[in-house]
Amino acid sequence: MSAISAFRSLTRIALKNGSVTTGDREVAEEVPVAFSYGGSTHAVMMASPIDLEDFAYGFSLTEGIISDPEQIEAVDVIRTEQGYDVQVTLLDQQADALRLRRRHMAGPVGCGLCGIESIEQAVRPVPDVSKATLALETAELVLAMEALHEAQLVFRQTRAVHGAGFYVPQRGLIAAREDVGRHNALDKLAGGVLRGGFEGASGVVVVTSRISVEMVQKAALLGSPILAAVSAPTALAIETAHKAGMTLVALVRGDDMEIFTRPDRIVFSGASAESQM
């Protein structure tokens, strides 16, 4: 089999500045990725075919299947004709809990809210990160976003994927992951952070997408008290971040940004705040 790649070169016709040209363009790959536990498929996601072991750990965490990476015994990535089957072997206790949970499921769904069975689960409570002592200057948030941009190798080739990064003050960008789906990118990042032995409370999650409620839920499950993004949040995302005690920073573009919740963790670099929330 050929090596796994997140993109490939395809021919297209381009109209630019009034001229028509033909040539190749790097295009992002998007394939079905199935997560199987105990030989039974739990969910199928459309995703970029890279960092799939990290994806398995992060997905298992943010879906509530595990709470600790040691609860996974093994991950086997099986390449199929059309995609990938990621087979996850859990410790007996987690495997039993998942089997009990699956008995009450109508069926898995391939979206950002996999394995849920009710409206209540879709807006489920998130972990409380209010006691986290992490704080950083706005200048560091700018550096974190710049570092994520520099780490996005697939984005530079295709302009078609999202990025998620984990930034630790005084250490820099510890991990960065990319995917065609913003939820997937964050799950892969969570898996990378877990497998790297880092505490979620020690760093900031930075993403290149808008902030939906699922992004807040996933960041909180990782344990990060600060979530920052280049785009805007939804109202429910802001409400959820407030309930979780999370600092939510959006529209980080250059030196500009907007802070919606828990601004006390952010130190304004070279600027004064007119008021505090």
PEVENNOR-V226761 format. One record per pair of residues at least 4 apart in sequence whose C-alpha atoms are under 8 Angstrom apart, sorted by the first residue. I is the first residue (numbers start at 1). J is the second residue. Records with the same first field share a line. If there is no record, write none. Layout:
I->J / J
This chain:
4->49 / 50
5->29 / 49 / 50
6->28 / 29 / 30 / 48 / 49 / 50 / 154
7->26 / 27 / 28 / 29 / 154 / 157 / 158
8->26 / 27 / 28 / 29
9->24 / 25 / 26 / 27
10->24 / 25 / 26 / 27
11->22 / 23 / 24 / 25
12->22 / 23 / 24 / 25
13->20 / 21 / 22 / 23
14->19 / 20 / 21 / 22 / 23
15->19 / 20 / 21
16->20
25->158
26->157 / 158
27->157 / 158 / 160
28->48 / 154 / 158 / 160 / 161 / 180
29->47 / 48 / 49
30->46 / 47 / 48 / 49 / 180
31->46 / 47 / 48 / 49 / 82 / 83 / 84
32->44 / 45 / 46 / 47 / 82 / 83 / 84
33->44 / 45 / 46 / 47 / 49 / 83 / 84 / 85 / 86
34->41 / 42 / 43 / 44 / 45 / 84 / 85 / 86
35->41 / 42 / 43 / 44 / 56 / 85 / 86 / 87 / 88
36->40 / 41 / 42 / 43 / 85 / 86 / 87 / 88
37->41 / 42 / 87 / 88 / 89 / 90 / 95
38->87 / 88 / 89 / 90 / 95
39->87
42->108 / 115
43->108 / 109 / 110 / 114 / 115
44->108 / 109 / 110
45->110 / 111
46->110 / 181
47->179 / 180 / 181 / 184
48->178 / 179 / 180 / 181
49->84
51->55 / 177 / 188
52->56 / 77 / 86 / 188
53->57 / 75 / 76 / 77 / 86 / 191
54->58 / 187 / 188 / 189 / 190 / 191 / 192 / 195
55->59 / 184 / 187 / 188 / 189 / 190 / 191
56->60 / 75 / 86 / 88 / 188 / 191
57->61 / 69 / 72 / 187 / 188 / 190 / 191 / 192 / 194 / 195
58->62 / 186 / 187 / 188 / 189 / 190 / 191 / 192 / 194
59->63 / 184 / 187 / 188 / 191
60->64 / 65 / 66
61->65 / 66 / 67 / 68 / 190 / 191 / 221 / 222
62->187 / 217 / 218 / 221 / 222
63->114 / 115
65->94 / 98
66->71 / 72 / 94
67->71
68->194
69->194 / 195
71->90 / 91 / 94
72->88 / 89 / 90 / 91
73->88 / 89 / 90 / 91
74->88 / 89 / 90
75->86 / 87 / 88 / 89
76->86 / 87 / 88
77->84 / 85 / 86 / 87
78->84 / 85 / 86 / 87
79->83 / 84 / 85
80->84 / 85
89->95
90->94 / 95
91->95
92->96
93->97
94->98
95->99
96->100
97->101
98->102
99->103
100->104
101->105
104->117
105->115 / 116 / 117
106->117
107->115
108->114 / 115 / 116
109->113 / 114 / 115
110->114
112->183 / 214
113->122 / 214
116->121 / 122
117->121
118->122
119->123
120->124
126->217 / 220 / 221 / 240 / 244
127->220 / 221 / 223 / 244
128->220 / 243 / 244 / 245
129->201 / 220 / 223 / 224 / 225 / 244 / 245 / 246
130->225 / 244 / 245 / 246
131->245
132->201 / 225
133->265
134->201 / 202 / 203 / 225 / 265
135->264 / 265 / 266 / 267
136->140 / 141 / 169 / 265 / 266 / 267
137->141 / 266 / 267 / 268 / 269
138->142 / 255 / 266 / 267 / 268 / 269
139->143 / 255 / 268 / 269
140->144 / 169
141->145 / 228 / 252
142->146 / 252 / 253 / 254 / 255
143->147
144->148 / 167 / 172 / 173 / 206
145->149 / 206 / 207 / 230 / 252
146->150
147->151 / 172 / 173
148->152 / 163 / 164 / 165 / 173 / 176 / 206
149->163
151->176
152->156 / 163 / 176 / 177 / 178
153->157
154->158 / 159 / 161 / 178
155->159 / 160 / 161 / 162 / 178
160->180
161->178 / 179 / 180 / 181 / 182
162->178 / 179 / 180 / 181 / 182 / 185 / 207 / 208 / 209
163->176 / 177 / 178 / 179 / 182 / 185 / 186 / 207 / 208 / 209
164->176 / 177 / 178 / 182 / 185 / 186 / 189 / 205 / 206 / 207 / 208
165->173 / 174 / 175 / 176 / 177 / 186 / 189 / 205 / 206 / 207
166->173 / 174 / 175 / 176 / 189 / 193 / 203 / 204 / 205 / 206
167->171 / 172 / 173 / 174 / 175 / 203 / 204 / 205 / 206
168->172 / 173 / 174 / 202 / 203 / 204
169->203
175->189 / 192 / 193
176->189
177->185 / 186 / 188 / 189
178->185 / 188
179->184 / 185
180->184 / 185
181->185
182->186 / 209
183->187 / 214 / 215
184->188
185->189
186->190 / 207 / 215 / 218 / 219
187->191 / 218
188->192
189->193
190->194 / 219 / 222
191->195
192->196
193->197 / 198 / 199 / 200
194->198 / 199
198->202
199->203 / 223
200->222 / 223 / 224
201->222 / 223 / 224 / 225
202->224
203->224 / 225 / 226
204->224 / 225 / 226 / 227 / 228
205->219 / 224 / 226 / 227 / 228
206->227 / 228 / 229
207->227 / 228 / 229 / 230
208->229 / 230 / 231
209->229 / 230 / 231
210->229 / 230 / 231 / 232 / 233
211->215 / 216 / 229 / 231 / 232 / 233 / 234 / 237 / 250
212->216 / 233 / 234 / 236 / 237
213->217 / 234 / 236 / 237 / 238 / 240
214->218 / 237
215->219 / 237
216->220 / 227 / 237 / 240 / 241
217->221 / 240
218->222
219->223 / 224 / 225 / 227
220->224 / 225 / 244 / 246
224->246
225->245 / 246 / 247
226->246 / 247 / 248 / 249
227->246 / 247 / 248 / 249
228->248 / 249 / 250 / 252
229->249 / 250 / 251 / 252
230->250 / 251 / 252 / 253
231->250 / 251 / 252
232->250 / 251
233->237 / 238 / 250
234->238
235->239
236->240
237->241
238->242 / 248 / 260 / 261
239->243
240->244
241->245 / 246 / 247 / 248 / 261
242->246 / 247 / 261 / 262
245->261 / 262
246->261 / 262
247->259 / 260 / 261 / 262 / 263 / 265
248->259 / 260 / 261 / 262
249->257 / 258 / 259 / 260 / 261
250->257 / 258 / 259 / 260
251->256 / 257 / 258
252->256 / 257 / 258
253->257
259->263
261->277
262->277
263->276 / 277
268->272 / 273
